Amino acid sequence: MNHTVSIDISQLRIGMYIQLDVGWMHHPFPTSSFKVAHSGQIELLRSLGLKQVRYVPAKSDVDAGAQPATPEPVAPEPPAGPDALALDGESQALASAGGLSGIRARRRAALAALTAQRLSLDRCDQRFNEATREYQRLAAKAAAEPRTAREQADALVAGCVAEVLDHGDSAIRLLSQGVGVQPALHPVNVMVLSLLLGRALGTPDVGLHGIGVAALLHDLGKQGLPAHIAEPAASLPPPDRKRYEAHVAESVALARRMGLPGPALVAIAQHHEMADGSGFPLGLHAEDLSRAGQIVALVNHYDRMCNPLHGAAALTPHEALSVIFAQHKARFDAVVLGAFIRMMGVYPPGSVVQLVNDRYALVISVNSARPLRPKVLVHDSRVPKDEALVLDLEKVPELGIRRSLRPAQLPREALDYLSPRQRICYFFERAVDAGPQGSAP
């Protein structure tokens, strides 16, 4: 991180690169860090009542001991750089006018963006919650009322398919901590990602519905197992392992009683099969696997790495994807795996990262059509946690991700601020801007 020096406002000169210590809602500049381009900016900073500012010698054209210059005033440079705030046209004009009008415009833009941001997350949380509760209801009826359970499953999946198809480009959204009903988190998570992966692979609507139903019901046969077997530790004694693996056949039997079509039954039967023959219960190879089965198996594997069963260490989404690509590649069809990696991005939602400006951030959303530039929540102690805006890295190409981190590697302040999820849950949202994006620190 570049060294900064605190100077009196009277020492401020054109050509200095400065960093403002006040929150970005409390100044009219489109950036929190910028190079002073003309005397009007200095006057504006003084009018804000600032006594001191920090400047970065390494990025500045002059030092603090330079004498005041008196160049001809020039028009302000357009905002650029890693901490530009994307305001709408009206707000941008007001902000460039400076003073109170600029601050008010910035606050209006920020409030609008925060409201849209919260509404979008609330909608995703609510839809995921509804899906988990609906799964609980249909799972309870699967044995005694299989046809009713089938109707409920079809209705749930049909609604999700309609949302996926209606969204155009879909963004994969990280959900709030503690969302959903615990026993249903895994099947609904697998359904959400399987639908998105199926769509990324160009699956027709009818086939997409079948993938969603298979993904939702793939573990239905676990209901009759004792908890220590249904959610096993890292290793099981052979008899218990055999009972655990039998849940695949039980899931298929329940799905057959529900009247699911053949392709969905096959996908359920293959959700633990691997392309290299290392899966179970039949040890099938790639040529024996259906596309739907391959999709559900990959997503199921990824979700279990991020949200493991008892006794296994959880991986961050970035780690899980890296391990699958580097160590488990042979287990999955190359086309399916390639589409999944492109869809999830290098840093899937839920990944903890450090940006190139050394700030810590949590990846919140990835647009499946443009996965290399996710949206991130950036740690900034100057901004209250509940006012933090999500930064769209696609709009600030200068500000990229330097590396992925484990939550334990974060400083305590950043860990509390970003609150990395102990359990990773996803839903989809429309991949369009809901409003202005936050400025980078």
VOPAGU-2260 file (C-alpha; in pm, 1 decimal, decimal comma):
REM VOPAGU-2260
SITE   aa  ch    i         X         Y         Z
SITE  MET   A    0       0,0       0,0       0,0
SITE  ASN   A    1     134,7     346,4     -90,1
SITE  HIS   A    2     268,4     557,0     198,7
SITE  THR   A    3      51,5     858,3     287,0
SITE  VAL   A    4     141,2    1183,2     462,2
SITE  SER   A    5    -102,0    1399,8     659,2
SITE  ILE   A    6     -66,8    1768,5     570,0
SITE  ASP   A    7    -240,4    2091,6     661,5
SITE  ILE   A    8    -499,0    2205,2     408,1
SITE  SER   A    9    -285,0    2516,6     344,7
SITE  GLN   A   10      -9,7    2292,6     202,0
SITE  LEU   A   11    -238,2    2143,0     -61,9
SITE  ARG   A   12    -107,5    2196,6    -416,7
SITE  ILE   A   13    -214,3    2115,7    -770,3
SITE  GLY   A   14     -59,6    1784,7    -869,4
SITE  MET   A   15     -91,8    1620,5    -527,7
SITE  TYR   A   16    -267,5    1285,3    -513,0
SITE  ILE   A   17    -489,0    1291,1    -204,6
SITE  GLN   A   18    -703,5    1049,9      -8,0
SITE  LEU   A   19   -1005,3    1181,2     184,0
SITE  ASP   A   20   -1070,4    1034,3     527,6
SITE  VAL   A   21   -1437,6    1131,0     536,7
SITE  GLY   A   22   -1704,3     889,3     418,4
SITE  TRP   A   23   -1790,9     913,9      50,9
SITE  MET   A   24   -2142,6    1040,2     131,1
SITE  HIS   A   25   -1991,5    1349,1     296,7
SITE  HIS   A   26   -1800,7    1507,0       9,8
SITE  PRO   A   27   -1909,6    1601,2    -344,2
SITE  PHE   A   28   -1620,2    1446,7    -536,6
SITE  PRO   A   29   -1686,7    1142,8    -754,6
SITE  THR   A   30   -1377,7     978,4    -602,1
SITE  SER   A   31   -1240,4     934,2    -252,6
SITE  SER   A   32    -883,9     940,1    -388,0
SITE  PHE   A   33    -772,7    1161,9    -675,8
SITE  LYS   A   34    -503,5    1395,8    -806,1
SITE  VAL   A   35    -578,4    1765,1    -755,6
SITE  ALA   A   36    -615,0    1906,4   -1106,5
SITE  HIS   A   37    -705,1    2273,2   -1053,2
SITE  SER   A   38    -742,2    2541,8    -789,8
SITE  GLY   A   39   -1122,1    2507,1    -780,4
SITE  GLN   A   40   -1084,6    2166,1    -618,5
SITE  ILE   A   41    -861,9    2312,4    -348,2
SITE  GLU   A   42   -1116,7    2583,9    -274,4
SITE  LEU   A   43   -1391,2    2325,1    -256,5
SITE  LEU   A   44   -1191,0    2114,9     -10,3
SITE  ARG   A   45   -1138,4    2421,2     207,9
SITE  SER   A   46   -1509,2    2503,1     194,5
SITE  LEU   A   47   -1583,2    2162,4     344,3
SITE  GLY   A   48   -1406,0    2269,8     662,8
SITE  LEU   A   49   -1124,6    2016,7     631,0
SITE  LYS   A   50    -817,0    2107,7     833,7
SITE  GLN   A   51    -593,6    1827,5     708,4
SITE  VAL   A   52    -579,3    1586,2     418,8
SITE  ARG   A   53    -362,1    1288,1     338,0
SITE  TYR   A   54    -156,1    1286,4      22,9
SITE  VAL   A   55      39,9    1008,2    -147,8
SITE  PRO   A   56     392,3    1126,1    -242,1
SITE  ALA   A   57     451,2     833,6    -479,3
SITE  LYS   A   58     148,4     928,9    -689,2
SITE  SER   A   59     194,7    1305,4    -671,1
SITE  ASP   A   60     364,0    1545,4    -912,2
SITE  VAL   A   61     471,9    1784,4    -633,1
SITE  ASP   A   62     568,2    1749,3    -268,1
SITE  ALA   A   63     434,2    1919,8      40,4
SITE  GLY   A   64     711,9    2177,2      40,3
SITE  ALA   A   65     628,6    2313,2    -304,6
SITE  GLN   A   66     522,1    2674,2    -340,9
SITE  PRO   A   67     168,7    2753,6    -456,6
SITE  ALA   A   68     127,2    2758,9    -830,1
SITE  THR   A   69    -105,2    2994,7   -1015,8
SITE  PRO   A   70    -191,7    2823,1   -1342,3
SITE  GLU   A   71    -487,8    2915,6   -1553,2
SITE  PRO   A   72    -797,3    2735,0   -1422,4
SITE  VAL   A   73    -881,4    2428,9   -1624,2
SITE  ALA   A   74   -1198,7    2227,6   -1648,5
SITE  PRO   A   75   -1222,3    1940,8   -1402,9
SITE  GLU   A   76   -1106,0    1606,5   -1535,5
SITE  PRO   A   77   -1375,9    1343,8   -1566,4
SITE  PRO   A   78   -1374,0    1099,2   -1277,5
SITE  ALA   A   79   -1158,9     796,6   -1341,8
SITE  GLY   A   80    -966,9     536,7   -1155,5
SITE  PRO   A   81   -1047,5     255,7    -921,0
SITE  ASP   A   82   -1275,2     453,1    -692,2
SITE  ALA   A   83   -1503,4     627,8    -938,5
SITE  LEU   A   84   -1869,3     646,8    -840,1
SITE  ALA   A   85   -2105,9     581,5   -1127,0
SITE  LEU   A   86   -2366,8     853,0   -1076,9
SITE  ASP   A   87   -2651,3     920,0   -1312,9
SITE  GLY   A   88   -2628,9    1226,6   -1537,6
SITE  GLU   A   89   -2818,4    1464,1   -1308,7
SITE  SER   A   90   -2625,3    1364,2    -998,9
SITE  GLN   A   91   -2292,7    1381,2   -1183,6
SITE  ALA   A   92   -2363,6    1737,4   -1289,2
SITE  LEU   A   93   -2461,0    1838,0    -936,0
SITE  ALA   A   94   -2156,1    1668,1    -791,1
SITE  SER   A   95   -1922,2    1852,0   -1026,7
SITE  ALA   A   96   -2085,6    2179,3    -920,5
SITE  GLY   A   97   -1940,9    2112,1    -574,4
SITE  GLY   A   98   -2040,2    2226,1    -229,2
SITE  LEU   A   99   -2360,7    2127,7     -56,8
SITE  SER   A  100   -2542,2    2054,5    -381,5
SITE  GLY   A  101   -2276,0    1798,5    -469,7
SITE  ILE   A  102   -2296,0    1632,8    -129,8
SITE  ARG   A  103   -2675,2    1620,6    -146,8
SITE  ALA   A  104   -2661,0    1470,1    -494,9
SITE  ARG   A  105   -2417,0    1209,0    -375,0
SITE  ARG   A  106   -2639,3    1123,5     -79,5
SITE  ARG   A  107   -2944,6    1092,5    -304,3
SITE  ALA   A  108   -2756,7     863,1    -539,3
SITE  ALA   A  109   -2620,4     658,1    -249,2
SITE  LEU   A  110   -2959,6     619,6     -83,5
SITE  ALA   A  111   -3116,6     512,1    -412,8
SITE  ALA   A  112   -2840,4     255,6    -468,2
SITE  LEU   A  113   -2861,5     125,4    -110,6
SITE  THR   A  114   -3238,1      88,5    -137,1
SITE  ALA   A  115   -3212,0    -103,1    -466,0
SITE  GLN   A  116   -2930,5    -315,5    -327,1
SITE  ARG   A  117   -3127,9    -413,6     -16,5
SITE  LEU   A  118   -3444,9    -482,5    -214,5
SITE  SER   A  119   -3258,2    -711,4    -452,3
SITE  LEU   A  120   -3101,7    -909,7    -166,6
SITE  ASP   A  121   -3432,7    -923,6      20,8
SITE  ARG   A  122   -3605,3   -1064,1    -289,5
SITE  CYS   A  123   -3339,7   -1332,1    -332,5
SITE  ASP   A  124   -3346,9   -1423,5      37,7
SITE  GLN   A  125   -3724,8   -1443,0      32,4
SITE  ARG   A  126   -3740,8   -1661,6    -280,0
SITE  PHE   A  127   -3475,8   -1896,3    -139,8
SITE  ASN   A  128   -3661,1   -1913,2     192,5
SITE  GLU   A  129   -3985,5   -1997,4      13,6
SITE  ALA   A  130   -3811,7   -2266,7    -191,2
SITE  THR   A  131   -3662,9   -2435,1     117,0
SITE  ARG   A  132   -3997,7   -2434,2     295,9
SITE  GLU   A  133   -4172,5   -2575,5     -10,0
SITE  TYR   A  134   -3910,2   -2850,7     -31,5
SITE  GLN   A  135   -3973,0   -2938,1     332,8
SITE  ARG   A  136   -4346,3   -2968,0     265,1
SITE  LEU   A  137   -4314,5   -3186,0     -43,9
SITE  ALA   A  138   -4043,4   -3405,2     110,3
SITE  ALA   A  139   -4274,0   -3478,8     402,4
SITE  LYS   A  140   -4542,0   -3597,8     157,8
SITE  ALA   A  141   -4317,3   -3790,7     -81,6
SITE  ALA   A  142   -4376,8   -4133,4      73,1
SITE  ALA   A  143   -4747,8   -4108,3     163,8
SITE  GLU   A  144   -4868,7   -3871,0    -108,7
SITE  PRO   A  145   -4620,2   -3907,7    -395,1
SITE  ARG   A  146   -4840,7   -3749,9    -663,1
SITE  THR   A  147   -4907,2   -3443,3    -450,2
SITE  ALA   A  148   -4535,7   -3415,2    -379,3
SITE  ARG   A  149   -4470,5   -3439,7    -754,6
SITE  GLU   A  150   -4709,9   -3152,6    -823,6
SITE  GLN   A  151   -4541,4   -2937,2    -558,8
SITE  ALA   A  152   -4194,8   -3017,2    -694,3
SITE  ASP   A  153   -4301,0   -2937,7   -1050,2
SITE  ALA   A  154   -4454,7   -2607,0    -940,8
SITE  LEU   A  155   -4144,3   -2504,6    -745,6
SITE  VAL   A  156   -3904,8   -2589,9   -1027,7
SITE  ALA   A  157   -4129,4   -2435,3   -1294,7
SITE  GLY   A  158   -4126,4   -2104,7   -1106,7
SITE  CYS   A  159   -3748,2   -2109,9   -1081,4
SITE  VAL   A  160   -3706,1   -2203,0   -1448,8
SITE  ALA   A  161   -3933,3   -1914,8   -1546,4
SITE  GLU   A  162   -3721,4   -1675,9   -1341,0
SITE  VAL   A  163   -3398,5   -1802,3   -1495,1
SITE  LEU   A  164   -3535,4   -1770,7   -1849,1
SITE  ASP   A  165   -3692,8   -1431,9   -1782,4
SITE  HIS   A  166   -3377,1   -1277,5   -1638,8
SITE  GLY   A  167   -3173,2   -1266,6   -1958,2
SITE  ASP   A  168   -2818,6   -1265,2   -1821,1
SITE  SER   A  169   -2844,3   -1408,5   -1470,3
SITE  ALA   A  170   -2625,8   -1310,7   -1177,3
SITE  ILE   A  171   -2546,9   -1565,0    -907,7
SITE  ARG   A  172   -2619,0   -1391,9    -577,8
SITE  LEU   A  173   -2470,8   -1477,5    -238,3
SITE  LEU   A  174   -2747,6   -1484,3      21,0
SITE  SER   A  175   -2762,2   -1362,3     378,7
SITE  GLN   A  176   -2623,0   -1569,1     664,0
SITE  GLY   A  177   -2881,9   -1805,5     811,6
SITE  VAL   A  178   -3127,1   -1786,3     522,7
SITE  GLY   A  179   -3355,5   -2085,2     456,7
SITE  VAL   A  180   -3457,4   -2401,6     642,2
SITE  GLN   A  181   -3151,2   -2607,2     734,7
SITE  PRO   A  182   -3242,9   -2955,1     598,1
SITE  ALA   A  183   -3345,8   -2803,7     263,7
SITE  LEU   A  184   -3044,0   -2580,3     201,8
SITE  HIS   A  185   -2841,4   -2838,0       9,6
SITE  PRO   A  186   -3114,5   -2960,5    -231,2
SITE  VAL   A  187   -3231,3   -2606,5    -310,8
SITE  ASN   A  188   -2874,4   -2484,7    -356,1
SITE  VAL   A  189   -2804,7   -2772,7    -595,1
SITE  MET   A  190   -3125,1   -2697,9    -785,5
SITE  VAL   A  191   -3038,3   -2327,8    -827,7
SITE  LEU   A  192   -2687,9   -2389,7    -960,9
SITE  SER   A  193   -2794,7   -2686,6   -1173,7
SITE  LEU   A  194   -3059,0   -2474,9   -1348,0
SITE  LEU   A  195   -2805,4   -2203,4   -1420,2
SITE  LEU   A  196   -2549,6   -2455,8   -1544,1
SITE  GLY   A  197   -2810,0   -2628,3   -1759,1
SITE  ARG   A  198   -2900,0   -2298,3   -1915,6
SITE  ALA   A  199   -2532,5   -2211,3   -1970,9
SITE  LEU   A  200   -2500,7   -2539,5   -2161,6
SITE  GLY   A  201   -2794,1   -2447,8   -2385,4
SITE  THR   A  202   -3045,0   -2698,1   -2245,8
SITE  PRO   A  203   -3399,9   -2653,4   -2387,1
SITE  ASP   A  204   -3679,8   -2548,9   -2151,3
SITE  VAL   A  205   -3821,8   -2899,8   -2103,1
SITE  GLY   A  206   -3479,4   -3044,2   -2033,5
SITE  LEU   A  207   -3408,0   -2758,7   -1792,4
SITE  HIS   A  208   -3718,4   -2848,0   -1592,7
SITE  GLY   A  209   -3604,7   -3210,9   -1571,2
SITE  ILE   A  210   -3260,6   -3104,3   -1447,9
SITE  GLY   A  211   -3419,3   -2884,1   -1182,2
SITE  VAL   A  212   -3650,3   -3158,6   -1054,5
SITE  ALA   A  213   -3367,3   -3413,4   -1041,2
SITE  ALA   A  214   -3141,1   -3167,3    -857,8
SITE  LEU   A  215   -3413,9   -3077,7    -608,6
SITE  LEU   A  216   -3503,6   -3441,3    -529,1
SITE  HIS   A  217   -3162,2   -3607,8    -556,5
SITE  ASP   A  218   -3127,3   -3666,8    -179,3
SITE  LEU   A  219   -3490,6   -3746,5    -103,5
SITE  GLY   A  220   -3394,3   -4102,1      -5,5
SITE  LYS   A  221   -3192,6   -3981,3     293,6
SITE  GLN   A  222   -3507,1   -3914,9     494,9
SITE  GLY   A  223   -3525,1   -4264,3     641,6
SITE  LEU   A  224   -3158,6   -4274,9     745,6
SITE  PRO   A  225   -3025,9   -4201,8    1095,3
SITE  ALA   A  226   -2872,2   -3854,0    1118,6
SITE  HIS   A  227   -2515,6   -3982,5    1157,7
SITE  ILE   A  228   -2549,4   -4172,4     829,7
SITE  ALA   A  229   -2761,1   -3926,8     630,8
SITE  GLU   A  230   -2510,8   -3650,2     715,5
SITE  PRO   A  231   -2199,0   -3860,3     771,5
SITE  ALA   A  232   -1860,1   -3768,3     906,6
SITE  ALA   A  233   -1552,5   -3781,1     685,4
SITE  SER   A  234   -1539,4   -4160,4     717,7
SITE  LEU   A  235   -1795,1   -4428,6     797,9
SITE  PRO   A  236   -1751,2   -4794,7     892,2
SITE  PRO   A  237   -1830,8   -5024,1     595,9
SITE  PRO   A  238   -2185,7   -5120,0     705,4
SITE  ASP   A  239   -2284,8   -4755,9     757,3
SITE  ARG   A  240   -2114,9   -4657,0     433,2
SITE  LYS   A  241   -2324,9   -4915,0     250,5
SITE  ARG   A  242   -2643,3   -4774,3     405,9
SITE  TYR   A  243   -2538,1   -4422,2     310,8
SITE  GLU   A  244   -2477,7   -4516,0     -52,1
SITE  ALA   A  245   -2818,3   -4685,3     -59,7
SITE  HIS   A  246   -2983,4   -4341,2     -38,6
SITE  VAL   A  247   -2934,4   -4311,7    -414,6
SITE  ALA   A  248   -3158,3   -4612,2    -481,7
SITE  GLU   A  249   -3408,7   -4487,8    -222,9
SITE  SER   A  250   -3422,3   -4148,1    -391,9
SITE  VAL   A  251   -3485,0   -4312,8    -728,8
SITE  ALA   A  252   -3759,1   -4533,4    -581,1
SITE  LEU   A  253   -3939,8   -4235,0    -428,7
SITE  ALA   A  254   -3902,2   -4035,6    -750,2
SITE  ARG   A  255   -4044,0   -4326,7    -948,9
SITE  ARG   A  256   -4346,5   -4342,9    -717,5
SITE  MET   A  257   -4391,4   -3970,8    -777,2
SITE  GLY   A  258   -4413,4   -4044,9   -1149,6
SITE  LEU   A  259   -4102,4   -3856,3   -1262,5
SITE  PRO   A  260   -3998,8   -3914,4   -1624,6
SITE  GLY   A  261   -3705,7   -4136,9   -1717,6
SITE  PRO   A  262   -3441,0   -3865,7   -1772,6
SITE  ALA   A  263   -3501,3   -3721,1   -1424,7
SITE  LEU   A  264   -3480,2   -4068,6   -1268,7
SITE  VAL   A  265   -3150,1   -4130,1   -1447,5
SITE  ALA   A  266   -3006,0   -3800,1   -1328,0
SITE  ILE   A  267   -3101,9   -3879,4    -968,4
SITE  ALA   A  268   -2946,5   -4225,8   -1000,3
SITE  GLN   A  269   -2620,9   -4070,0   -1126,3
SITE  HIS   A  270   -2576,3   -3780,1    -886,6
SITE  HIS   A  271   -2279,1   -3952,3    -718,4
SITE  GLU   A  272   -2133,4   -4108,6   -1035,3
SITE  MET   A  273   -1804,2   -3971,8   -1174,8
SITE  ALA   A  274   -1670,6   -3964,2   -1529,4
SITE  ASP   A  275   -1356,9   -4158,5   -1428,0
SITE  GLY   A  276   -1554,8   -4443,0   -1270,4
SITE  SER   A  277   -1472,9   -4344,7    -911,1
SITE  GLY   A  278   -1832,0   -4268,0    -812,3
SITE  PHE   A  279   -2109,9   -4482,3    -670,0
SITE  PRO   A  280   -2328,1   -4685,2    -661,9
SITE  LEU   A  281   -2238,0   -4838,6   -1000,6
SITE  GLY   A  282   -1895,4   -4689,8   -1078,2
SITE  LEU   A  283   -2014,0   -4568,4   -1420,4
SITE  HIS   A  284   -1783,3   -4391,1   -1666,0
SITE  ALA   A  285   -1836,8   -4079,5   -1876,6
SITE  GLU   A  286   -1989,6   -4259,7   -2173,7
SITE  ASP   A  287   -2258,1   -4408,1   -1947,7
SITE  LEU   A  288   -2364,9   -4077,7   -1790,5
SITE  SER   A  289   -2644,5   -3848,5   -1903,4
SITE  ARG   A  290   -2583,4   -3475,2   -1937,0
SITE  ALA   A  291   -2835,5   -3405,1   -1659,6
SITE  GLY   A  292   -2662,1   -3657,6   -1434,1
SITE  GLN   A  293   -2325,9   -3495,4   -1499,5
SITE  ILE   A  294   -2464,6   -3151,7   -1415,3
SITE  VAL   A  295   -2622,3   -3258,9   -1086,6
SITE  ALA   A  296   -2313,8   -3461,0    -986,3
SITE  LEU   A  297   -2078,5   -3165,3   -1040,7
SITE  VAL   A  298   -2297,1   -2913,3    -859,6
SITE  ASN   A  299   -2359,2   -3158,7    -575,2
SITE  HIS   A  300   -1982,3   -3209,7    -539,8
SITE  TYR   A  301   -1911,4   -2834,9    -538,4
SITE  ASP   A  302   -2179,6   -2759,8    -280,6
SITE  ARG   A  303   -2050,8   -3032,7     -49,2
SITE  MET   A  304   -1700,2   -2886,7     -68,0
SITE  CYS   A  305   -1829,5   -2542,1      35,4
SITE  ASN   A  306   -2087,3   -2679,8     281,0
SITE  PRO   A  307   -1938,3   -3010,8     393,5
SITE  LEU   A  308   -2091,8   -3288,2     595,6
SITE  HIS   A  309   -1983,6   -3337,8     954,6
SITE  GLY   A  310   -1611,4   -3375,0    1018,7
SITE  ALA   A  311   -1485,0   -3218,6     695,2
SITE  ALA   A  312   -1328,6   -2875,1     659,6
SITE  ALA   A  313   -1520,9   -2622,5     450,2
SITE  LEU   A  314   -1344,8   -2472,2     150,4
SITE  THR   A  315   -1408,0   -2120,2      29,8
SITE  PRO   A  316   -1588,5   -2110,3    -307,1
SITE  HIS   A  317   -1262,7   -2005,2    -475,8
SITE  GLU   A  318   -1075,8   -2293,6    -312,6
SITE  ALA   A  319   -1347,7   -2541,9    -403,9
SITE  LEU   A  320   -1340,7   -2440,7    -769,1
SITE  SER   A  321    -959,4   -2447,1    -773,7
SITE  VAL   A  322    -946,5   -2796,4    -620,2
SITE  ILE   A  323   -1205,9   -2929,8    -863,3
SITE  PHE   A  324   -1012,1   -2791,9   -1159,0
SITE  ALA   A  325    -664,5   -2890,1   -1037,4
SITE  GLN   A  326    -729,0   -3222,4    -864,1
SITE  HIS   A  327   -1072,3   -3355,9    -960,3
SITE  LYS   A  328   -1084,9   -3265,0   -1327,9
SITE  ALA   A  329   -1093,0   -3627,3   -1441,1
SITE  ARG   A  330   -1413,1   -3688,4   -1244,5
SITE  PHE   A  331   -1621,8   -3458,7   -1462,1
SITE  ASP   A  332   -1705,2   -3408,8   -1826,8
SITE  ALA   A  333   -1477,9   -3141,0   -1971,3
SITE  VAL   A  334   -1759,3   -2946,6   -2139,5
SITE  VAL   A  335   -1974,7   -2943,6   -1826,5
SITE  LEU   A  336   -1683,3   -2848,6   -1600,3
SITE  GLY   A  337   -1569,3   -2573,8   -1837,4
SITE  ALA   A  338   -1917,4   -2422,6   -1846,7
SITE  PHE   A  339   -1941,5   -2438,1   -1466,6
SITE  ILE   A  340   -1609,8   -2259,3   -1416,4
SITE  ARG   A  341   -1704,0   -1988,8   -1665,3
SITE  MET   A  342   -2041,5   -1947,3   -1498,1
SITE  MET   A  343   -1909,3   -1924,6   -1142,3
SITE  GLY   A  344   -1612,1   -1705,7   -1228,4
SITE  VAL   A  345   -1260,3   -1730,9   -1091,9
SITE  TYR   A  346   -1389,3   -1595,9    -760,4
SITE  PRO   A  347   -1742,4   -1733,3    -703,0
SITE  PRO   A  348   -1981,7   -1548,0    -472,3
SITE  GLY   A  349   -1878,9   -1599,8    -111,4
SITE  SER   A  350   -1506,2   -1579,3    -186,7
SITE  VAL   A  351   -1301,2   -1351,3      38,4
SITE  VAL   A  352   -1047,7   -1151,6    -163,1
SITE  GLN   A  353    -788,4    -877,5    -143,6
SITE  LEU   A  354    -806,0    -610,2    -413,2
SITE  VAL   A  355    -506,6    -458,8    -591,0
SITE  ASN   A  356    -532,9    -151,2    -366,5
SITE  ASP   A  357    -491,0    -384,7     -65,0
SITE  ARG   A  358    -852,3    -348,5      52,0
SITE  TYR   A  359   -1037,8    -660,7     164,8
SITE  ALA   A  360   -1367,4    -755,4       3,0
SITE  LEU   A  361   -1635,8   -1022,6     -15,3
SITE  VAL   A  362   -1756,4   -1134,9    -358,1
SITE  ILE   A  363   -2133,0   -1084,2    -354,9
SITE  SER   A  364   -2250,7   -1150,3    -709,5
SITE  VAL   A  365   -2118,1   -1286,6   -1038,1
SITE  ASN   A  366   -2279,2   -1221,6   -1374,5
SITE  SER   A  367   -2269,5   -1554,6   -1553,5
SITE  ALA   A  368   -2218,0   -1374,5   -1887,2
SITE  ARG   A  369   -1923,0   -1166,9   -1756,2
SITE  PRO   A  370   -1775,5   -1376,2   -1475,4
SITE  LEU   A  371   -1429,1   -1222,1   -1450,8
SITE  ARG   A  372   -1549,0    -893,6   -1299,0
SITE  PRO   A  373   -1771,6    -973,4   -1000,3
SITE  LYS   A  374   -1945,6    -736,3    -763,0
SITE  VAL   A  375   -1780,9    -705,5    -423,7
SITE  LEU   A  376   -1855,5    -560,3     -83,2
SITE  VAL   A  377   -1543,3    -364,7      17,7
SITE  HIS   A  378   -1425,5    -313,5     373,7
SITE  ASP   A  379   -1404,8      59,1     443,8
SITE  SER   A  380   -1393,7     170,7     806,9
SITE  ARG   A  381   -1507,5     519,4     702,8
SITE  VAL   A  382   -1844,2     383,8     587,3
SITE  PRO   A  383   -2084,6     213,4     830,8
SITE  LYS   A  384   -2134,9    -151,6     748,8
SITE  ASP   A  385   -2506,4    -107,4     683,2
SITE  GLU   A  386   -2433,6     175,4     436,5
SITE  ALA   A  387   -2168,1      -8,3     236,5
SITE  LEU   A  388   -2238,8     -21,9    -135,7
SITE  VAL   A  389   -2149,7    -314,4    -357,6
SITE  LEU   A  390   -1875,4    -223,5    -605,7
SITE  ASP   A  391   -1908,5    -349,2    -963,4
SITE  LEU   A  392   -1553,2    -435,5   -1074,9
SITE  GLU   A  393   -1663,8    -434,7   -1437,5
SITE  LYS   A  394   -1708,5     -57,5   -1410,3
SITE  VAL   A  395   -1369,8      -0,8   -1249,5
SITE  PRO   A  396   -1126,3    -211,2   -1454,9
SITE  GLU   A  397    -825,8     -53,0   -1282,3
SITE  LEU   A  398    -933,9    -216,2    -956,3
SITE  GLY   A  399    -896,9    -591,9    -980,8
SITE  ILE   A  400    -860,6    -882,3    -742,4
SITE  ARG   A  401    -508,8    -960,3    -625,9
SITE  ARG   A  402    -568,6   -1286,0    -439,9
SITE  SER   A  403    -816,6   -1504,4    -260,1
SITE  LEU   A  404    -804,3   -1538,4     119,3
SITE  ARG   A  405    -947,8   -1760,4     385,6
SITE  PRO   A  406   -1162,4   -1575,8     639,7
SITE  ALA   A  407    -905,6   -1654,0     909,7
SITE  GLN   A  408    -651,6   -1444,7     719,4
SITE  LEU   A  409    -858,3   -1126,7     752,2
SITE  PRO   A  410    -784,0    -868,7    1020,6
SITE  ARG   A  411   -1050,9    -875,8    1289,9
SITE  GLU   A  412   -1202,8    -542,8    1179,8
SITE  ALA   A  413   -1239,9    -660,3     819,2
SITE  LEU   A  414   -1373,4    -999,9     931,0
SITE  ASP   A  415   -1647,5    -838,2    1140,7
SITE  TYR   A  416   -1731,7    -590,9     862,9
SITE  LEU   A  417   -1752,5    -838,9     574,7
SITE  SER   A  418   -1903,2   -1126,4     777,7
SITE  PRO   A  419   -1800,1   -1414,9     546,4
SITE  ARG   A  420   -2077,5   -1673,1     530,9
SITE  GLN   A  421   -2034,8   -1990,1     734,2
SITE  ARG   A  422   -2269,6   -2154,6     488,7
SITE  ILE   A  423   -2273,6   -2061,8     120,8
SITE  CYS   A  424   -2621,0   -2028,9     -32,4
SITE  TYR   A  425   -2704,4   -1891,4    -376,0
SITE  PHE   A  426   -2998,5   -1762,5    -572,3
SITE  PHE   A  427   -3027,4   -1590,8    -909,1
SITE  GLU   A  428   -3111,8   -1230,8    -985,8
SITE  ARG   A  429   -3137,5   -1022,1   -1298,0
SITE  ALA   A  430   -2789,4    -918,1   -1409,5
SITE  VAL   A  431   -2866,7    -550,7   -1460,7
SITE  ASP   A  432   -2770,1    -245,6   -1262,6
SITE  ALA   A  433   -3026,2    -155,1   -1001,2
SITE  GLY   A  434   -2869,6     183,2    -945,1
SITE  PRO   A  435   -2541,4     368,3    -894,3
SITE  GLN   A  436   -2242,3     169,9    -781,0
SITE  GLY   A  437   -2028,6     250,6    -481,2
SITE  SER   A  438   -1693,9     423,5    -505,7
SITE  ALA   A  439   -1390,0     222,4    -417,0
SITE  PRO   A  440   -1197,0     331,1    -111,4
